[in-house]
């Protein structure tokens, strides 16, 4: 298997909003680092912006201490709280360039700076760079993933400003694998019928549940995500194939017949059992293929056209359980048109 054929995993922590050592968000950030180093061991960590609260030197030193503990490569976006009143001078001094690119295993990860105008916007030089990178990637067969601080579908906020119409033209006319963001304090996945936009719940002042980090799995046509909260214990279970229906945007993401389900499990304890089931059917044991990979037969030719459930549960020797359930589309003809949807629905937020 070549390096381009290998799965890729990254971790996205929610906005940290660091202020002082010892506060809840700082402790959660250190817990994330420990989970990354000891359990998940991803290819890289992508901080999604608002790394600090007020863009002071002391806060950036605290952020430097957090990312300095990571044993994997890391990258950081600039958020509105990272610039405050000094534009992005402190971010550049303490963190680095506000936008850039990473090419890895057939993917081109583009880090955008959506803070080049207030309260939101991209300069024309960055738009030109963005267009050149996207078109260059697609021309050589690379898949494009976008990281940016601002979420296009945030409630009570307009995704509008200089360069944003150019941004829309690019993402609506090119095939983008996914757009990952922060900024919202709540977490959500949005499928607008063409693109997948995923925002990660904030670590500082989280809304809608406990703080944590998102795990992203990419491999060919497979895209899988999981949110791990600071309150959760036991194995981390991620169904990597088939695609969840909310992440499906084309016929290549539909189950057409017999296939194999893929599951990735991260744990620091030996596993006692890994089992799965389809819909309300009986539980069955999965087959271990490597230290972290498990699989089972996907009897797509026996499943009726429509959406079906796949659930996996792993139990370690301490009796701690972890799991995930997805709903995936089946159609023997392979026809599929995504219906715009979001999960979870969010009607309000305490943060602008």
Steps between C-alpha positions, in 0.01 A plus 500: 500500500647836397495800733223655290288188559526528879218650708559844647387612846498847648372644826319835520465648850222749552584870548718515812444864608797471735537764771665364816658171609279261695162608367261239358591575137873478575455166676293371206771612257761305697269197508469525120880503469524191721236316293676593176843390620400182682187368326411646159846580356360683193696623202456857623296731722319799351416780745195670354542860623418704811796330659512781758240742632656848484813463283737590785859379515426309822212314336705413193775370729237275661395377155866440417532283810193298393605432141861454608397184684368334183705214358345532152507786246253781563359802317289793617245734345446860603161581655332825597624471860856442376513844340295728727632855449842432348389340173708180480840626619499301826382186321782530247753562776399217730340245263592558136354569157119536512436285191679221320490155343585141592526226236473152645402160354302628207331781693564872490403667826446874461508722809312824433519829690143629517610794717663711229201736528280576800284333607554249220669494164782389274732727300525467124862374522381218729205424270742477208722265702196296604383461140845402380538238775157344443541484124857374531392225738213380282718508190738243652226285656530624858193536720445840662421555868445852635571618854364843592385665820156625393210258451285587195173404674537657845170619647456873564803592292546590134760309304571804286784741439779579254604194303216281626312496168826389336530232771145382422572487128804281564340249734184472290681439170783274618476166675596560862528197729405687818516838677599494868441803722472628854359832629149386595551364856244231404576204273314421178527322165333664200445338160376764253457246220847558358744569786553369851571766763592380849546727801650374826360591842709753686726397789462849647131560592358196318132492402286190450710260705843437650819630343726270301664442164402365160670207329501508118572191288571534126570220254399518134124551486469436874446789740414427861486722806451454872481744790671382820396686816704549813235303693527183290699194607580173333585417137467760224300339218474652152313336212713580195291325232230539378443875518240639731208634295556853636849490345387357165490742207518275193445153349852393604382514862211255454511129583412311180552139600718271708785691664700507823445736790809661647547601864790675670543457876742687726548374855763482770351178640468152345160442344268231628248522217420690181153443361264655249151476358293629210168668573332303781665170404707271722842601629804331343874514561724704271828373355824661615728587207775689684564665835244775432297375200191277512256397231192296414298401196256766380216303338386785277331262256271386784403852612201681356547827316513788746679590823624237746664505842841360586604495864831391652591453865840423652553392862842496663631277779397759761140471381503848344296526181527730202311501176355679202187467288450633148221499243617424146330503158445188287396489134602225258485749210745736673279801441515762773424867550583650837213670682622808694505429874673594823564314824437590769251779427603824677256789538696734725838577653630713787808598300518731201 
